[in-house]
Amino acid sequence: MSDWPVAPLLGQAGGIQAPAAANQGTPAGYARPSAAAQLAAPDWLRDEYTIETPESVTFGYEVAGIGSRLIGALIDTILVAALLGLLNLLLYALLFWMEAEELLFFGLEGEIGWGPGLLIALYALLQMTIIWGYFIGFELLLNGQTPGKRLAHTRVVRLDGSPAGALEVAVRNLVRLVDFLPAFYALGFVTMVSNERARRLGDFAAGTLVVREERAITLASLRSESAAAPAQTVPAPLPAAPAPAGSLRRLTRDDVALVQETLRREAVGSVPPALLQRLAVLMAQRIGAPPPAPGAEAARSWLTALLAEDDRRTRSPSPPR
């Protein structure tokens, strides 16, 4: 799996809801958080950002709260300060080696040689590269994460849920200078507490959002969780393959990730049976297969068999043309 483990249309920590409306203004199939979770996470610290897929199934991202973002920013700030400190030590050592240590005590007044002058110019260039390149470089290399964001389990995404591109990453980090004004990200902090998604000015300018994420979901992890489950919760033996292997080519990686995520959440009780059955019917229509029998057990077995058959198809060598 890549570093972006779940399809762009999937939120990794939010609820799941079906498109039809239910009573009391709650979307059908929506997995409400428990009362304890609601008490532990006030609305201004934790929120959900939902995105509807073309299949009319809505997945929610858990918006990163101000606390998580501050932790990530603090870690990144410490790392940037450490890099700048090492750069300063290197500068001092080279100036002493060039016997130009007087520049450290008397500044740039008077005439300096070309060697120390070139060194100071390179120092200024490297300093700006660290300050600006740290955030831009890591968010591009790590798909919206810096080391601080990775430790805080947050990630930058576009508002449609897809990974942030080079333009969005560059814009949100160039506007960081404005967020820093007048000092210590004061303007950015005021902006974050003034909107429900905790977005700073850079996020508004780039059209991005910072969300929380959980561990990557793979077929192997689903199998291990099923094996570790109590005996009474183990589903019935898998049915035969839901469709000929040729029709499985219509499945996209997003479809497979959608099924994996739904089964994982259903295993922990956060997906209602109606939504599981709806997803099975949608996948059957996608590959041109007959729909599974009614009932959550049949839908779960059918979707599990679909994943297993797709896994076998992708692992088997392609036939010669």
Protein Blocks (a to p, Z undefined) as FASTA:
>chain_A
ZZblbcfkbcfkbccddfbdcehhiaehiacddfklmmmmcfklpccdddddfkopacdd
ddddfklmmmmmmmmmmmmmmmmmmmmmmmmmmmmmnopmmmmmnojgdjddfklmmmmm
mmmmmmmmmmmmmmmmmmmmnnopafklmmnopacddfkopacdfklmmmmmmmmmmmmp
mgehlmmmmmmmmpcklpafklmmnopacddddddddfklmmmmmmmpcfklpccddddd
fbdfklmmmpcfklmmmmmmmmmmmmnopacfklmmmmmmmmmmmnopacddedjklmmm
mmmmmmmmmmmmmmpccddZZ
